[in-house]
Every structure is written in structure tokens, then in C-alpha cells.
């Protein structure tokens, strides 16, 4: 079989399905955490101004300091995620968001506060950049446009969350701005705890000549989609409403029985260079064991994954495997 591009391998592995829904929620959480950190300094501006006796010029610098760090963070994290991976960049940026929210609350004077705000903006710039890149690279080409627009929903949710936190902390609990800044790091902590559920981008792995790791990443996505399909049913694309309208074409045939579904799953796995055995009792009825073949890893995916148009022979091979 001709080597598949990453886009075709994503389609064969389930297309826009459960893993992309889970990834979208985690990425939106990361963006929300960044949005909370963007708005929080503005919310506490008056308290900070009064405590540090800031003039008009100092207030202007304080409010804009986040965006100064954002500019440099985008460049720095772009370099980092190109060399160390998208997931590494996301981990570093979320850890910085979580820590700097707490550290900022202990600022003894305006100068220290300004440094922390710039550092926080540095982390925000990295988180926004890396989150979008990782999400877009794991969305099939056909749905990439409208799905990546949903990435911005996390931004709006983060602003609403920041105002809710401010209302509860200031109006209900009567806490100072320092507590509010500390609480605002909570979404960043949650994002960090969710990152083990995120896999590295197969596109980045291939661009760095890590073909076997790309096979493993695609294999995990396929396995997760198959398991969730069996758990939630073939007509449900998960609990996330935005994904329901994009049920993968490889699994939506009406009236097929479990054996036919297993055969189609095996064909899909084989199309991305994996060995699959069905009916393993240790995994339950219809269990799937996936074992990537190291000798074929190099020829699994084409290194020309950035090509927009896929050769007809490759498209025909993928379609034949899915329809088997």
C-alpha cells in the first residue's frame, strides 16, 4: 500500500471523532486559563493602583505589560515547540501560568509586580500559540477550518470565568486583590493535570524523523476512538455536541453488526500500518490489540504530510481499506 499522508491517516484513525473532542476540550481549557490571566490584572487595577501609589504612566505600563510579554513569548515558544515538541511547549506554558498567578499575589512593590506581569504575558503568548498549533495539526483537513474556529470559544469562556471569580472573591467573600490573583491560577493547574491525556503531534514527530513515535501516536488515537465508539454507540460521537455533526464516515454505515464493525476497525488499523488481533478474551468481547510494526514504521506515513492535495492512489487505498 502507498504511504499515507498524516491527513489521510487521521481520517482512517477515526476522522473528527472522540479524541479530537477530548483534545478540543483540553485545549479550550488551556485557552480559558490564559484568558483568565489576561483579564485579572485589569479587574484589580484600582486596588493595585491604590496600594502602590501608581501614577497614570505606571498604570498604563501595568495594563500593557501582559501584551509586552505576549509578544516575546510567542517567538520564544515558537522556537521551543519546533525543537522540543508541541506538548513540551504546552506543558511549560501551563506550568508558568499556574505558578505566576500565585507568585504575582506576593508582589511587594510595583517593580516586582511589573516583572511578574511581563513573565505571565510571556507564558500566555506561548500557551495561545502552542495550543492552537497542536489542535490544528490533529484535525483532519476537511474539518480543520470550522473546528479550529471553536478554539476561540475557550477565550470567551475564560473572560466570563474571570468575571465570575472576581464577583465571588470580591463581592461575596470580600477578599483582597492578592487572593484574587492567586485564585486565577486555578484554571492553569487544572490544565496541567489534563495534559497527560494529550499526545504529541504526529506531524511534528515526522518532521523530526521520529516515524515510529508517529505510528504510536496514531495508534493511540485509533484505539481511543474505537474504544469510545463501542462504549457510547456508533450513532453518538461523544458527549460534546459540536462533534456530533461530524461522525466519521468510516463508522457510520447503518445496520452493520458487531463482527462487521470489528472487521472495519481492523481494516482501518491495517491502513495505518498496524497489526490487529480481534476477540482477545483478556480485553473483553471484540477486544483490539494493536502492535505497531517497527520495520514498516518508516513507510507508514509520507513525509510530505504538508501537501494539501493527496494523490488519487493514496486516497483510493485509504477508501478501500475503510470500505472493506
Phi and psi restraints in degrees (value plus and minus 20) as a CYANA .aco file:
   2 UNK   PHI     -85.7   -45.7
   2 UNK   PSI     126.9   166.9
   3 UNK   PHI     -82.1   -42.1
   3 UNK   PSI     124.0   164.0
   4 UNK   PHI    -111.1   -71.1
   4 UNK   PSI     128.5   168.5
   5 UNK   PHI     -96.3   -56.3
   5 UNK   PSI     146.3   186.3
   6 UNK   PHI     -82.0   -42.0
   6 UNK   PSI     -58.4   -18.4
   7 UNK   PHI     -80.7   -40.7
   7 UNK   PSI     -64.4   -24.4
   8 UNK   PHI     -90.1   -50.1
   8 UNK   PSI     -55.6   -15.6
   9 UNK   PHI     -84.4   -44.4
   9 UNK   PSI     -57.0   -17.0
  10 UNK   PHI     -84.6   -44.6
  10 UNK   PSI     -59.5   -19.5
  11 UNK   PHI     -84.8   -44.8
  11 UNK   PSI     -66.0   -26.0
  12 UNK   PHI     -84.5   -44.5
  12 UNK   PSI     -52.2   -12.2
  13 UNK   PHI     -99.1   -59.1
  13 UNK   PSI     -14.7    25.3
  14 UNK   PHI     109.8   149.8
  14 UNK   PSI     -28.1    11.9
  15 UNK   PHI      45.7    85.7
  15 UNK   PSI    -163.0  -123.0
  16 UNK   PHI    -101.8   -61.8
  16 UNK   PSI      77.6   117.6
  17 UNK   PHI    -159.0  -119.0
  17 UNK   PSI    -170.7  -130.7
  18 UNK   PHI     -82.5   -42.5
  18 UNK   PSI     -62.3   -22.3
  19 UNK   PHI     -83.7   -43.7
  19 UNK   PSI     -62.0   -22.0
  20 UNK   PHI     -84.4   -44.4
  20 UNK   PSI     -54.4   -14.4
  21 UNK   PHI     -84.9   -44.9
  21 UNK   PSI     -64.5   -24.5
  22 UNK   PHI     -84.6   -44.6
  22 UNK   PSI     -63.9   -23.9
  23 UNK   PHI     -82.3   -42.3
  23 UNK   PSI     -60.7   -20.7
  24 UNK   PHI     -81.0   -41.0
  24 UNK   PSI     -59.5   -19.5
  25 UNK   PHI     -86.5   -46.5
  25 UNK   PSI     -60.7   -20.7
  26 UNK   PHI     -87.8   -47.8
  26 UNK   PSI     -62.6   -22.6
  27 UNK   PHI     -83.7   -43.7
  27 UNK   PSI     -61.1   -21.1
  28 UNK   PHI     -83.1   -43.1
  28 UNK   PSI     -54.9   -14.9
  29 UNK   PHI     -84.3   -44.3
  29 UNK   PSI     -61.7   -21.7
  30 UNK   PHI     -83.3   -43.3
  30 UNK   PSI     -63.1   -23.1
  31 UNK   PHI     -85.8   -45.8
  31 UNK   PSI     -58.4   -18.4
  32 UNK   PHI     -82.7   -42.7
  32 UNK   PSI     -60.9   -20.9
  33 UNK   PHI     -81.6   -41.6
  33 UNK   PSI     -60.1   -20.1
  34 UNK   PHI     -86.4   -46.4
  34 UNK   PSI     -60.6   -20.6
  35 UNK   PHI     -84.5   -44.5
  35 UNK   PSI     -57.9   -17.9
  36 UNK   PHI     -80.5   -40.5
  36 UNK   PSI     -61.9   -21.9
  37 UNK   PHI     -91.6   -51.6
  37 UNK   PSI     -44.7    -4.7
  38 UNK   PHI     -91.8   -51.8
  38 UNK   PSI     -63.3   -23.3
  39 UNK   PHI    -104.5   -64.5
  39 UNK   PSI     -48.7    -8.7
  40 UNK   PHI     -76.8   -36.8
  40 UNK   PSI     -64.7   -24.7
  41 UNK   PHI     -81.0   -41.0
  41 UNK   PSI     -52.5   -12.5
  42 UNK   PHI     -89.8   -49.8
  42 UNK   PSI     -58.8   -18.8
  43 UNK   PHI     -83.6   -43.6
  43 UNK   PSI     -57.6   -17.6
  44 UNK   PHI    -116.5   -76.5
  44 UNK   PSI      -6.0    34.0
  45 UNK   PHI     -76.5   -36.5
  45 UNK   PSI     -64.5   -24.5
  46 UNK   PHI     -87.2   -47.2
  46 UNK   PSI     -61.1   -21.1
  47 UNK   PHI     -85.3   -45.3
  47 UNK   PSI     -62.6   -22.6
  48 UNK   PHI     -84.5   -44.5
  48 UNK   PSI     -61.4   -21.4
  49 UNK   PHI     -80.9   -40.9
  49 UNK   PSI     -63.1   -23.1
  50 UNK   PHI     -89.2   -49.2
  50 UNK   PSI     -59.9   -19.9
  51 UNK   PHI     -90.2   -50.2
  51 UNK   PSI     -58.2   -18.2
  52 UNK   PHI    -121.3   -81.3
  52 UNK   PSI     -12.1    27.9
  53 UNK   PHI      31.4    71.4
  53 UNK   PSI      32.1    72.1
  54 UNK   PHI    -103.6   -63.6
  54 UNK   PSI     119.2   159.2
  55 UNK   PHI    -105.8   -65.8
  55 UNK   PSI    -197.8  -157.8
  56 UNK   PHI     -82.6   -42.6
  56 UNK   PSI     -61.1   -21.1
  57 UNK   PHI     -85.9   -45.9
  57 UNK   PSI     -59.9   -19.9
  58 UNK   PHI     -87.3   -47.3
  58 UNK   PSI     -57.3   -17.3
  59 UNK   PHI     -83.6   -43.6
  59 UNK   PSI     -61.3   -21.3
  60 UNK   PHI     -82.1   -42.1
  60 UNK   PSI     -64.3   -24.3
  61 UNK   PHI     -85.4   -45.4
  61 UNK   PSI     -60.1   -20.1
  62 UNK   PHI     -81.3   -41.3
  62 UNK   PSI     -67.1   -27.1
  63 UNK   PHI     -86.8   -46.8
  63 UNK   PSI     -57.4   -17.4
  64 UNK   PHI    -107.6   -67.6
  64 UNK   PSI     -27.8    12.2
  65 UNK   PHI     -81.7   -41.7
  65 UNK   PSI     -53.8   -13.8
  66 UNK   PHI     -79.5   -39.5
  66 UNK   PSI     -60.6   -20.6
  67 UNK   PHI     -97.6   -57.6
  67 UNK   PSI     -43.9    -3.9
  68 UNK   PHI     -84.3   -44.3
  68 UNK   PSI     -68.2   -28.2
  69 UNK   PHI     -85.1   -45.1
  69 UNK   PSI     -54.7   -14.7
  70 UNK   PHI     -78.6   -38.6
  70 UNK   PSI     -63.0   -23.0
  71 UNK   PHI     -79.4   -39.4
  71 UNK   PSI     -69.3   -29.3
  72 UNK   PHI     -94.4   -54.4
  72 UNK   PSI     -51.8   -11.8
  73 UNK   PHI     -85.0   -45.0
  73 UNK   PSI     -56.3   -16.3
  74 UNK   PHI     -82.3   -42.3
  74 UNK   PSI     -62.4   -22.4
  75 UNK   PHI     -87.0   -47.0
  75 UNK   PSI     -66.8   -26.8
  76 UNK   PHI     -86.0   -46.0
  76 UNK   PSI     -64.6   -24.6
  77 UNK   PHI     -93.8   -53.8
  77 UNK   PSI     -47.1    -7.1
  78 UNK   PHI     -80.8   -40.8
  78 UNK   PSI     -63.1   -23.1
  79 UNK   PHI     -85.2   -45.2
  79 UNK   PSI     -63.0   -23.0
  80 UNK   PHI     -85.2   -45.2
  80 UNK   PSI     -67.2   -27.2
  81 UNK   PHI     -93.6   -53.6
  81 UNK   PSI     -40.4    -0.4
  82 UNK   PHI     -93.7   -53.7
  82 UNK   PSI     -47.0    -7.0
  83 UNK   PHI    -122.5   -82.5
  83 UNK   PSI     -52.2   -12.2
  84 UNK   PHI    -132.1   -92.1
  84 UNK   PSI     -30.7     9.3
  85 UNK   PHI      95.2   135.2
  85 UNK   PSI     132.8   172.8
  86 UNK   PHI     -85.4   -45.4
  86 UNK   PSI     -61.1   -21.1
  87 UNK   PHI     -86.7   -46.7
  87 UNK   PSI     -57.7   -17.7
  88 UNK   PHI     -81.4   -41.4
  88 UNK   PSI     -65.2   -25.2
  89 UNK   PHI     -81.2   -41.2
  89 UNK   PSI     -58.8   -18.8
  90 UNK   PHI     -87.9   -47.9
  90 UNK   PSI     -59.8   -19.8
  91 UNK   PHI     -83.4   -43.4
  91 UNK   PSI     -67.9   -27.9
  92 UNK   PHI     -81.7   -41.7
  92 UNK   PSI     -64.6   -24.6
  93 UNK   PHI     -87.3   -47.3
  93 UNK   PSI     -59.7   -19.7
  94 UNK   PHI     -90.4   -50.4
  94 UNK   PSI     -56.0   -16.0
  95 UNK   PHI     -83.4   -43.4
  95 UNK   PSI     -62.1   -22.1
  96 UNK   PHI     -83.1   -43.1
  96 UNK   PSI     -61.5   -21.5
  97 UNK   PHI     -80.9   -40.9
  97 UNK   PSI     -64.2   -24.2
  98 UNK   PHI     -86.4   -46.4
  98 UNK   PSI     -62.8   -22.8
  99 UNK   PHI     -94.1   -54.1
  99 UNK   PSI     -62.2   -22.2
 100 UNK   PHI     -89.3   -49.3
 100 UNK   PSI     -48.6    -8.6
 101 UNK   PHI     -81.7   -41.7
 101 UNK   PSI     -59.2   -19.2
 102 UNK   PHI     -95.2   -55.2
 102 UNK   PSI     -64.5   -24.5
 103 UNK   PHI     -82.9   -42.9
 103 UNK   PSI     -58.5   -18.5
 104 UNK   PHI     -79.5   -39.5
 104 UNK   PSI     -52.3   -12.3
 105 UNK   PHI     -85.3   -45.3
 105 UNK   PSI     -37.1     2.9
 106 UNK   PHI    -122.0   -82.0
 106 UNK   PSI      -4.1    35.9
 107 UNK   PHI     -83.3   -43.3
 107 UNK   PSI     103.1   143.1
 108 UNK   PHI    -102.4   -62.4
 108 UNK   PSI     -41.8    -1.8
 109 UNK   PHI    -172.7  -132.7
 109 UNK   PSI     156.8   196.8
 110 UNK   PHI     -85.1   -45.1
 110 UNK   PSI     -58.6   -18.6
 111 UNK   PHI     -82.7   -42.7
 111 UNK   PSI     -64.5   -24.5
 112 UNK   PHI     -87.0   -47.0
 112 UNK   PSI     -61.2   -21.2
 113 UNK   PHI     -78.9   -38.9
 113 UNK   PSI     -61.5   -21.5
 114 UNK   PHI     -84.4   -44.4
 114 UNK   PSI     -61.2   -21.2
 115 UNK   PHI     -82.6   -42.6
 115 UNK   PSI     -64.1   -24.1
 116 UNK   PHI     -85.7   -45.7
 116 UNK   PSI     -56.6   -16.6
 117 UNK   PHI     -86.3   -46.3
 117 UNK   PSI     -59.5   -19.5
 118 UNK   PHI     -85.9   -45.9
 118 UNK   PSI     -61.7   -21.7
 119 UNK   PHI     -83.5   -43.5
 119 UNK   PSI     -57.7   -17.7
 120 UNK   PHI     -85.1   -45.1
 120 UNK   PSI     -62.3   -22.3
 121 UNK   PHI     -82.1   -42.1
 121 UNK   PSI     -55.2   -15.2
 122 UNK   PHI     -79.2   -39.2
 122 UNK   PSI     -64.7   -24.7
 123 UNK   PHI     -89.4   -49.4
 123 UNK   PSI     -56.9   -16.9
 124 UNK   PHI     -83.5   -43.5
 124 UNK   PSI     -64.1   -24.1
 125 UNK   PHI     -79.0   -39.0
 125 UNK   PSI     -60.7   -20.7
 126 UNK   PHI     -88.7   -48.7
 126 UNK   PSI     -62.9   -22.9
 127 UNK   PHI     -83.8   -43.8
 127 UNK   PSI     -64.1   -24.1
 128 UNK   PHI     -84.4   -44.4
 128 UNK   PSI     -61.8   -21.8
 129 UNK   PHI     -88.0   -48.0
 129 UNK   PSI     -71.4   -31.4
 130 UNK   PHI     -88.5   -48.5
 130 UNK   PSI     -58.8   -18.8
 131 UNK   PHI     -80.6   -40.6
 131 UNK   PSI     -65.9   -25.9
 132 UNK   PHI     -85.0   -45.0
 132 UNK   PSI     -62.7   -22.7
 133 UNK   PHI     -82.0   -42.0
 133 UNK   PSI     -68.2   -28.2
 134 UNK   PHI     -82.5   -42.5
 134 UNK   PSI     -62.7   -22.7
 135 UNK   PHI     -84.9   -44.9
 135 UNK   PSI     -66.6   -26.6
 136 UNK   PHI     -84.3   -44.3
 136 UNK   PSI     -55.3   -15.3
 137 UNK   PHI     -93.1   -53.1
 137 UNK   PSI     -33.9     6.1
 138 UNK   PHI    -130.1   -90.1
 138 UNK   PSI      -5.2    34.8
 139 UNK   PHI    -126.4   -86.4
 139 UNK   PSI     111.3   151.3
 140 UNK   PHI     -76.9   -36.9
 140 UNK   PSI     130.9   170.9
 141 UNK   PHI     -76.8   -36.8
 141 UNK   PSI     -60.1   -20.1
 142 UNK   PHI     -82.8   -42.8
 142 UNK   PSI     -56.8   -16.8
 143 UNK   PHI    -121.9   -81.9
 143 UNK   PSI     -18.8    21.2
 144 UNK   PHI     -80.8   -40.8
 144 UNK   PSI     -57.3   -17.3
 145 UNK   PHI     -83.0   -43.0
 145 UNK   PSI     -77.6   -37.6
 146 UNK   PHI     -95.7   -55.7
 146 UNK   PSI     -47.7    -7.7
 147 UNK   PHI     -91.7   -51.7
 147 UNK   PSI     -61.9   -21.9
 148 UNK   PHI     -88.2   -48.2
 148 UNK   PSI     -40.3    -0.3
 149 UNK   PHI     -84.1   -44.1
 149 UNK   PSI     -54.3   -14.3
 150 UNK   PHI     -84.7   -44.7
 150 UNK   PSI     -39.5     0.5
 151 UNK   PHI     -75.2   -35.2
 151 UNK   PSI     -52.2   -12.2
 152 UNK   PHI     -92.5   -52.5
 152 UNK   PSI     -35.2     4.8
 153 UNK   PHI     -82.0   -42.0
 153 UNK   PSI     -52.4   -12.4
 154 UNK   PHI     -82.9   -42.9
 154 UNK   PSI     -51.6   -11.6
 155 UNK   PHI     -83.7   -43.7
 155 UNK   PSI     -68.4   -28.4
 156 UNK   PHI     -83.7   -43.7
 156 UNK   PSI     -62.2   -22.2
 157 UNK   PHI     -82.4   -42.4
 157 UNK   PSI     -58.5   -18.5
 158 UNK   PHI     -83.2   -43.2
 158 UNK   PSI     -59.6   -19.6
 159 UNK   PHI     -84.6   -44.6
 159 UNK   PSI     -61.9   -21.9
 160 UNK   PHI     -85.4   -45.4
 160 UNK   PSI     -58.7   -18.7
 161 UNK   PHI     -85.3   -45.3
 161 UNK   PSI     -58.9   -18.9
 162 UNK   PHI     -82.9   -42.9
 162 UNK   PSI     -62.4   -22.4
 163 UNK   PHI     -87.9   -47.9
 163 UNK   PSI     -54.8   -14.8
 164 UNK   PHI     -86.1   -46.1
 164 UNK   PSI     -63.9   -23.9
 165 UNK   PHI     -80.8   -40.8
 165 UNK   PSI     -62.8   -22.8
 166 UNK   PHI     -83.6   -43.6
 166 UNK   PSI     -61.2   -21.2
 167 UNK   PHI     -83.5   -43.5
 167 UNK   PSI     -67.4   -27.4
 168 UNK   PHI     -86.5   -46.5
 168 UNK   PSI     -64.2   -24.2
 169 UNK   PHI     -89.1   -49.1
 169 UNK   PSI     -59.1   -19.1
 170 UNK   PHI    -113.5   -73.5
 170 UNK   PSI     -64.2   -24.2
 171 UNK   PHI    -106.8   -66.8
 171 UNK   PSI     -53.6   -13.6
 172 UNK   PHI    -116.6   -76.6
 172 UNK   PSI     -64.3   -24.3
 173 UNK   PHI    -118.6   -78.6
 173 UNK   PSI     -31.6     8.4
 174 UNK   PHI      35.1    75.1
 174 UNK   PSI      26.7    66.7
 175 UNK   PHI    -110.9   -70.9
 175 UNK   PSI     137.3   177.3
 176 UNK   PHI     -97.9   -57.9
 176 UNK   PSI     152.5   192.5
 177 UNK   PHI     -84.3   -44.3
 177 UNK   PSI     -45.9    -5.9
 178 UNK   PHI     -87.0   -47.0
 178 UNK   PSI     -62.1   -22.1
 179 UNK   PHI     -85.4   -45.4
 179 UNK   PSI     -58.6   -18.6
 180 UNK   PHI     -82.5   -42.5
 180 UNK   PSI     -61.5   -21.5
 181 UNK   PHI     -85.4   -45.4
 181 UNK   PSI     -56.4   -16.4
 182 UNK   PHI     -88.1   -48.1
 182 UNK   PSI     -62.7   -22.7
 183 UNK   PHI     -84.0   -44.0
 183 UNK   PSI     -52.1   -12.1
 184 UNK   PHI     -84.5   -44.5
 184 UNK   PSI     -33.1     6.9
 185 UNK   PHI    -102.3   -62.3
 185 UNK   PSI     -27.5    12.5
 186 UNK   PHI     -77.0   -37.0
 186 UNK   PSI     -67.5   -27.5
 187 UNK   PHI     -79.1   -39.1
 187 UNK   PSI     -53.8   -13.8
 188 UNK   PHI     -85.0   -45.0
 188 UNK   PSI     -58.7   -18.7
 189 UNK   PHI     -83.9   -43.9
 189 UNK   PSI     -62.8   -22.8
 190 UNK   PHI     -80.8   -40.8
 190 UNK   PSI     -62.4   -22.4
 191 UNK   PHI     -80.4   -40.4
 191 UNK   PSI     -63.7   -23.7
 192 UNK   PHI     -80.3   -40.3
 192 UNK   PSI     -58.9   -18.9
 193 UNK   PHI     -88.6   -48.6
 193 UNK   PSI     -44.3    -4.3
 194 UNK   PHI    -108.3   -68.3
 194 UNK   PSI     -34.2     5.8
 195 UNK   PHI     -83.6   -43.6
 195 UNK   PSI     -46.8    -6.8
 196 UNK   PHI     -79.5   -39.5
 196 UNK   PSI     -37.7     2.3
 197 UNK   PHI    -103.6   -63.6
 197 UNK   PSI     -23.6    16.4
 198 UNK   PHI    -120.1   -80.1
 198 UNK   PSI     115.0   155.0
 199 UNK   PHI    -120.1   -80.1
 199 UNK   PSI     134.9   174.9
 200 UNK   PHI     -86.3   -46.3
 200 UNK   PSI     131.5   171.5
 201 UNK   PHI     -88.2   -48.2
 201 UNK   PSI     104.2   144.2
 202 UNK   PHI     -80.7   -40.7
 202 UNK   PSI     -51.6   -11.6
 203 UNK   PHI     -83.5   -43.5
 203 UNK   PSI     -63.9   -23.9
 204 UNK   PHI     -85.9   -45.9
 204 UNK   PSI     -60.7   -20.7
 205 UNK   PHI     -80.5   -40.5
 205 UNK   PSI     -63.3   -23.3
 206 UNK   PHI     -86.9   -46.9
 206 UNK   PSI     -59.9   -19.9
 207 UNK   PHI     -85.4   -45.4
 207 UNK   PSI     -39.6     0.4
 208 UNK   PHI    -126.6   -86.6
 208 UNK   PSI       0.4    40.4
 209 UNK   PHI      40.7    80.7
 209 UNK   PSI      16.9    56.9
 210 UNK   PHI    -131.2   -91.2
 210 UNK   PSI      46.5    86.5
 211 UNK   PHI     -83.6   -43.6
 211 UNK   PSI     -60.8   -20.8
 212 UNK   PHI     -83.9   -43.9
 212 UNK   PSI     -60.6   -20.6
 213 UNK   PHI     -85.4   -45.4
 213 UNK   PSI     -54.3   -14.3
 214 UNK   PHI     -84.7   -44.7
 214 UNK   PSI     -59.3   -19.3
 215 UNK   PHI     -81.3   -41.3
 215 UNK   PSI     -65.4   -25.4
 216 UNK   PHI     -82.8   -42.8
 216 UNK   PSI     -62.4   -22.4
 217 UNK   PHI     -82.4   -42.4
 217 UNK   PSI     -64.9   -24.9
 218 UNK   PHI     -85.6   -45.6
 218 UNK   PSI     -56.5   -16.5
 219 UNK   PHI     -82.6   -42.6
 219 UNK   PSI     -61.7   -21.7
 220 UNK   PHI     -86.8   -46.8
 220 UNK   PSI     -58.5   -18.5
 221 UNK   PHI     -83.5   -43.5
 221 UNK   PSI     -65.8   -25.8
 222 UNK   PHI     -79.5   -39.5
 222 UNK   PSI     -67.9   -27.9
 223 UNK   PHI     -82.7   -42.7
 223 UNK   PSI     -61.8   -21.8
 224 UNK   PHI     -83.4   -43.4
 224 UNK   PSI     -63.3   -23.3
 225 UNK   PHI     -82.7   -42.7
 225 UNK   PSI     -61.2   -21.2
 226 UNK   PHI     -85.8   -45.8
 226 UNK   PSI     -64.9   -24.9
 227 UNK   PHI     -82.8   -42.8
 227 UNK   PSI     -63.7   -23.7
 228 UNK   PHI     -89.6   -49.6
 228 UNK   PSI     -52.1   -12.1
 229 UNK   PHI     -82.6   -42.6
 229 UNK   PSI     -62.9   -22.9
 230 UNK   PHI     -91.0   -51.0
 230 UNK   PSI     -53.4   -13.4
 231 UNK   PHI     -92.7   -52.7
 231 UNK   PSI     -62.9   -22.9
 232 UNK   PHI    -122.5   -82.5
 232 UNK   PSI     -30.2     9.8
 233 UNK   PHI      80.6   120.6
 233 UNK   PSI     131.2   171.2
 234 UNK   PHI     -91.7   -51.7
 234 UNK   PSI     -42.8    -2.8
 235 UNK   PHI    -113.8   -73.8
 235 UNK   PSI     -17.9    22.1
 236 UNK   PHI    -138.3   -98.3
 236 UNK   PSI     106.0   146.0
 237 UNK   PHI    -117.7   -77.7
 237 UNK   PSI      11.1    51.1
 238 UNK   PHI      88.1   128.1
 238 UNK   PSI     156.2   196.2
 239 UNK   PHI    -104.7   -64.7
 239 UNK   PSI     -18.7    21.3
 240 UNK   PHI    -118.7   -78.7
 240 UNK   PSI      95.2   135.2
 241 UNK   PHI     -79.6   -39.6
 241 UNK   PSI     -55.2   -15.2
 242 UNK   PHI     -87.2   -47.2
 242 UNK   PSI     -37.2     2.8
 243 UNK   PHI    -113.3   -73.3
 243 UNK   PSI     -32.9     7.1
 244 UNK   PHI     -84.8   -44.8
 244 UNK   PSI     -49.8    -9.8
 245 UNK   PHI    -100.3   -60.3
 245 UNK   PSI     -22.8    17.2
 246 UNK   PHI    -144.3  -104.3
 246 UNK   PSI      23.7    63.7
 247 UNK   PHI     -77.6   -37.6
 247 UNK   PSI     108.4   148.4
 248 UNK   PHI     -76.6   -36.6
 248 UNK   PSI     114.9   154.9
 249 UNK   PHI     -84.6   -44.6
 249 UNK   PSI     -41.0    -1.0
 250 UNK   PHI     -98.6   -58.6
 250 UNK   PSI     -27.0    13.0
 251 UNK   PHI    -148.4  -108.4
 251 UNK   PSI      -9.4    30.6
 252 UNK   PHI    -126.2   -86.2
 252 UNK   PSI      -5.0    35.0
 253 UNK   PHI     -86.3   -46.3
 253 UNK   PSI     112.1   152.1
 254 UNK   PHI     -96.9   -56.9
 254 UNK   PSI     121.0   161.0
 255 UNK   PHI      59.2    99.2
 255 UNK   PSI      -9.5    30.5
 256 UNK   PHI    -101.2   -61.2
 256 UNK   PSI     127.3   167.3
 257 UNK   PHI    -109.6   -69.6
 257 UNK   PSI     159.8   199.8
 258 UNK   PHI     -83.6   -43.6
 258 UNK   PSI     -58.2   -18.2
 259 UNK   PHI     -83.0   -43.0
 259 UNK   PSI     -62.4   -22.4
 260 UNK   PHI     -85.2   -45.2
 260 UNK   PSI     -57.0   -17.0
 261 UNK   PHI     -86.1   -46.1
 261 UNK   PSI     -59.6   -19.6
 262 UNK   PHI     -82.9   -42.9
 262 UNK   PSI     -61.7   -21.7
 263 UNK   PHI     -84.2   -44.2
 263 UNK   PSI     -59.2   -19.2
 264 UNK   PHI     -87.8   -47.8
 264 UNK   PSI     -57.6   -17.6
 265 UNK   PHI     -83.9   -43.9
 265 UNK   PSI     -60.3   -20.3
 266 UNK   PHI     -84.4   -44.4
 266 UNK   PSI     -60.5   -20.5
 267 UNK   PHI     -84.8   -44.8
 267 UNK   PSI     -59.5   -19.5
 268 UNK   PHI     -84.8   -44.8
 268 UNK   PSI     -62.5   -22.5
 269 UNK   PHI     -85.3   -45.3
 269 UNK   PSI     -61.2   -21.2
 270 UNK   PHI     -83.2   -43.2
 270 UNK   PSI     -51.1   -11.1
 271 UNK   PHI     -86.8   -46.8
 271 UNK   PSI     -42.1    -2.1
 272 UNK   PHI    -126.0   -86.0
 272 UNK   PSI       4.0    44.0
 273 UNK   PHI      58.8    98.8
 273 UNK   PSI      13.1    53.1
 274 UNK   PHI    -137.1   -97.1
 274 UNK   PSI     134.4   174.4
 275 UNK   PHI    -120.0   -80.0
 275 UNK   PSI     108.8   148.8
 276 UNK   PHI    -147.2  -107.2
 276 UNK   PSI     111.7   151.7
 277 UNK   PHI    -135.8   -95.8
 277 UNK   PSI     114.4   154.4
 278 UNK   PHI    -126.7   -86.7
 278 UNK   PSI     135.8   175.8
 279 UNK   PHI      56.6    96.6
 279 UNK   PSI       5.2    45.2
 280 UNK   PHI     -91.0   -51.0
 280 UNK   PSI      99.1   139.1
 281 UNK   PHI     -82.4   -42.4
 281 UNK   PSI     -49.8    -9.8
 282 UNK   PHI     -86.7   -46.7
 282 UNK   PSI     -39.4     0.6
 283 UNK   PHI    -126.7   -86.7
 283 UNK   PSI     -15.5    24.5
 284 UNK   PHI      71.7   111.7
 284 UNK   PSI     152.7   192.7
 285 UNK   PHI     -81.7   -41.7
 285 UNK   PSI     110.4   150.4
 286 UNK   PHI      52.6    92.6
 286 UNK   PSI       2.5    42.5
 287 UNK   PHI     -83.9   -43.9
 287 UNK   PSI     136.7   176.7
 288 UNK   PHI    -144.9  -104.9
 288 UNK   PSI     107.1   147.1
 289 UNK   PHI    -134.4   -94.4
 289 UNK   PSI     101.6   141.6
 290 UNK   PHI    -132.9   -92.9
 290 UNK   PSI     107.1   147.1
 291 UNK   PHI    -150.5  -110.5
 291 UNK   PSI      81.8   121.8
 292 UNK   PHI     -81.7   -41.7
 292 UNK   PSI     119.1   159.1
 293 UNK   PHI    -111.6   -71.6
 293 UNK   PSI      92.6   132.6
 294 UNK   PHI     -83.6   -43.6
 294 UNK   PSI     -52.1   -12.1
 295 UNK   PHI     -91.5   -51.5
 295 UNK   PSI     -42.7    -2.7
 296 UNK   PHI    -124.3   -84.3
 296 UNK   PSI     -17.6    22.4
 297 UNK   PHI     -81.6   -41.6
 297 UNK   PSI     -59.2   -19.2
 298 UNK   PHI     -85.2   -45.2
 298 UNK   PSI     -47.8    -7.8
 299 UNK   PHI    -120.4   -80.4
 299 UNK   PSI     -12.8    27.2
 300 UNK   PHI     -85.1   -45.1
 300 UNK   PSI     -74.9   -34.9
 301 UNK   PHI    -139.3   -99.3
 301 UNK   PSI     124.5   164.5
 302 UNK   PHI     -94.0   -54.0
 302 UNK   PSI     118.7   158.7
 303 UNK   PHI     -94.9   -54.9
 303 UNK   PSI     -21.1    18.9
 304 UNK   PHI    -117.0   -77.0
 304 UNK   PSI      23.9    63.9
 305 UNK   PHI     -87.3   -47.3
 305 UNK   PSI     -34.3     5.7
 306 UNK   PHI    -102.6   -62.6
 306 UNK   PSI     -27.7    12.3
 307 UNK   PHI     -87.3   -47.3
 307 UNK   PSI     109.9   149.9
 308 UNK   PHI     -94.4   -54.4
 308 UNK   PSI     -66.6   -26.6
 309 UNK   PHI    -112.4   -72.4
 309 UNK   PSI     110.2   150.2
 310 UNK   PHI    -116.4   -76.4
 310 UNK   PSI     117.0   157.0
 311 UNK   PHI     -75.0   -35.0
 311 UNK   PSI     122.6   162.6
 312 UNK   PHI     -76.6   -36.6
 312 UNK   PSI     -54.3   -14.3
 313 UNK   PHI     -84.6   -44.6
 313 UNK   PSI     -58.6   -18.6
 314 UNK   PHI     -88.0   -48.0
 314 UNK   PSI     -63.9   -23.9
 315 UNK   PHI     -81.4   -41.4
 315 UNK   PSI     -60.6   -20.6
 316 UNK   PHI     -85.6   -45.6
 316 UNK   PSI     -59.0   -19.0
 317 UNK   PHI     -83.9   -43.9
 317 UNK   PSI     -64.8   -24.8
 318 UNK   PHI     -84.6   -44.6
 318 UNK   PSI     -61.9   -21.9
 319 UNK   PHI     -86.1   -46.1
 319 UNK   PSI     -58.4   -18.4
 320 UNK   PHI     -85.9   -45.9
 320 UNK   PSI     -60.2   -20.2
 321 UNK   PHI     -85.5   -45.5
 321 UNK   PSI     -58.7   -18.7
 322 UNK   PHI     -92.3   -52.3
 322 UNK   PSI     -52.2   -12.2
 323 UNK   PHI    -107.4   -67.4
 323 UNK   PSI     -23.7    16.3
